[in-house]
Amino acid sequence: MFDRPVISTNPTSLDLDARLATLQAMLATIRAFAGAKPDDTAWQYEILTGDPRLRAARYAGANSITRRRFDAVLREAETVGTAGLRLIDGRRARGDAATIAAARFLSNAVGTAIRRLENLLPARAI
């Protein structure tokens, strides 16, 4: 976490939106294993909405500590989601209760991380 230099010029993460899109696609795949319905509003709550440019501006407007924390939470969510998705996908009995429960638990963990990411950024760019 501390190996990333603090950049004062153009602190916007170039791949921020791509990484968030990947995380959201991973969440959708996990939810497919969990048997989520598309009209389930509680599950849709975690999906980031809004203009990606505004999100990038909010990220750029955050202080360096917040940006590092954001990056750390994003890396953690990517790691947990990838490992969990591989384990769930590797199970032979995909429709059994244990696989569905694991997928729901993983979905909640990744969804919570996405909410944390949204809450880390300032409400508007400074």
N, C-alpha and C positions, 0 to 999 in steps of 0.2 A: 504494500500500500504506500509506503514512503519512498519507493524508488522512482515514482513519477515526479518529474520536475514541475515546479510551479511556474506556469507561463503567464506573463502579464499581458502579452499581445495575443489577441484572438484565442481566448481560452475555450471556445466552443469545440466540443468533441465532434470530430468530423463524422464518425460512424455512430453517433448517439442514436439516431433514428433507425438505422439498420439494426443495431443491437436490440433496441426495444421492439422492433418489428419481429425479430427472431424470437425474442422471449414471448411475445404474444402468440406467435404461431406455435411455439412449443406448448404454451398453455392451452391452446385450442386442441392440439393433438392429445394432450393429457386428458382433457375433458371428454374427448371422444371415447377414450378407454373407460372413463368413469360413467358414461351414459348420460351426459348432460344434454338437456334439451335447449335448442336455440332460443326459446322464449323465456328461459329462466333468468329473470332480471338480477337475482342475487349473484349469479355467476358472471353476468355481463358487467357488473359494477367495477371489477378490477381492471377492465380493459381501458387503457389510456385513450382519451379522446382529445380532440382539439387540434389546432394547427401545429405541425411539427416545428415550424419556424419559431413560433411563440415559445415552445418547449426549449428549443435551442437557445433562444434569447434569455429565457429564465435560467438555463444552465450557465450561460456565459455571464449573467449578472450575479450569480452566486459567488460567495467567497471561495478561496482555494480549499479550505477545510471541508466545506459543503460539497464541492465538486469531487474531492477525493472520497468522501463518505458515499456519495452517489455512485461513483465508479466501483467502490468496494461492494456495495449492496447489489449492484448490477452483476458484477462478476460472481458473487456468491449465488445469486438466483440462477444465473446461467449454468454454473457448475452443478448445483443441486438438481435443477430441472433436467439437465442432460443425463446425469447419472441415474436419476429416478426413472426417466423415460426409457433409458436403455434396459433397466431392470424389468420394468413393466412390459416392455415390448418383447423381452426375451422369455417371458413366461409362456408356457404352452397352453394353459387354460386361461384364455383372455377374458372369458365371460364369467369366471367364478367370482364368488363374493370377496375373496381375499384380494384379487387383482383390482376389482372395482373399488374396494375400500382403500387400497394403496394409492390408486389413481386419484381418488377424491382427496386424500390427505396431501398428496403431492400438489394437487391443484390448489388447495387452500394455502400451502406454503408459498408457491410461486405467486399466487394472487396477492397474498399479504406483502410480499416483496415489491410487487408492482405498486401497490398503494403506498408503501414506504417511500419508494422512489418519487412518486408524485408529491408526497408531503414534504420531502426534503427540499425541493426547489422553492424559491421565494414565490409569492403569489403573482408577482409581475417583475419584469426586468427593470433594473434600476437605470 
